[in-house]
Amino acid sequence: MGEITNFIEEAAGAFAADKALEAVDPNAGMLAKAAAAVAGFEGVGKVKEMLGGDGNADANNDADAPAPSDDSQS
């Protein structure tokens, strides 16, 4: 099921990039549309990677976060 979802997300990214290009340049050529589709297809993967992989980022997975300091004065 995950492969199908990934394919649908990537296809949607390619479609959205194509439509965005058409909005900016209605007379865009086939090469420009193909480049936009590839960028949208690849862009979905990069966005998912930045957001934590599958979109279910674990809030407690902050390995680089500094440890809380103890500011109490005893």
N, C-alpha and C positions, 0 to 999 in steps of 0.2 A: 504494500500500500504506500510505503514511503517513497518509492521510486516514481509512482504515478503522481503523487503530490509534488515532488520536486520538478517533474516534467511540466506539470500545469503551471507552477510558479514561474519557471523559466520561460515558458511560452507566453505567459501574461506579461513578463518583463520585456520580452522582445516586441510584443504587440504594442505595449504602452510606449516604448521608445520610438517605434515606427509612427505612431499617431502624434507623438510630440514633435517629431521631425516634420511631419506634414503640416502641423500648426505653425511651425516656424518658417518652413520653406515649402509651399504647396507645389513647386515645380522641381522638387528634389529628384535626382536621377536614381536609377536602380542601384548603383554602387553605394550612394549615400544611404539609401534605405536599408541595404544589406548591412552596412557598417553599423547603423543605428540598432538594427535587430540583434546583431552579435553583441553590441555593447549592453543592450538591455538584458539579453540572455545571461551574459557573464556578470552583469551588475547585481542581479538577484542573488547570486552566490556570494558575492562580496558583502552585500548588506546583511545576509543571514549570518555570515561569518562574524561580522562586527557586532551583531546583536546576540551572539552567543550560540551559534550553530543552528539548532532547530527552532529557535524562537522561545524556548522554555529555559531562559537563563535562570540559574540558581542564585538567589540573592545572597546566600551565605558562602559563596565561592569566591571570596576576595582574598586570594593568597598574597597579593601585593599590598593589601591595605595595612596601614600601620596598626600596631596593637594599641588598644586604648590606654591612655596614661592615667595613673592614679594621682589626682591632684589634691587628695585629702591630706590635711595636715594633722597628724596625730601627736 
